[in-house]
């Protein structure tokens, strides 16, 4: 496999891990937020656009850029990605944890979600995958915060899209970054 093939594989794995294809400027902006949340690193929108071929740019990509993206999908760095990406025989993994899909909830249904070490939040479904925080224990989420999400999965982090607190602009927020959700139940 060539370096170009490796980069194509990494791009596909990044898109799979964020459940979003990089097609618009908003997609690249979203990806920078995910990278910041997962890796505590910053990659510029223009750098990502060049890597995906969305805009013309350099013929080479920095090792540090590739390492950040590799960490974003669970590898130590670019070298670890190149050595171990095929070890499982698949570049995708099936998620087998208990899942709750917002499409299966009625407006007004409440969920209790928990994650380590002792975070617990009660939320209300507002419809169309939108939720409002009703109660929060030991979490950065606050009563009145709103967000959208596509699925709650035990053992996986929860990505809150269009997260809004008060009059602040919408942003991306991640909970359960280490170990994922430990509880998802109606309540």
ZIDA-V923152 format. One record per run of one state. SS is the DSSP state (@ for helix, = for strand, . for the rest). FROM is the first residue (numbers start at 1). LEN is the number of residues. If there is no record, write none. Layout:
SS & FROM & LEN
SS & FROM & LEN
//
This chain:
. & 1 & 2
@ & 3 & 16
. & 19 & 6
@ & 25 & 15
. & 40 & 5
@ & 45 & 7
. & 52 & 11
@ & 63 & 10
. & 73 & 5
@ & 78 & 7
. & 85 & 14
= & 99 & 2
. & 101 & 1
@ & 102 & 3
. & 105 & 5
= & 110 & 6
. & 116 & 3
= & 119 & 9
. & 128 & 2
= & 130 & 8
. & 138 & 8
= & 146 & 3
. & 149 & 3
= & 152 & 3
. & 155 & 3
= & 158 & 7
. & 165 & 6
= & 171 & 5
. & 176 & 5
= & 181 & 6
. & 187 & 1
//
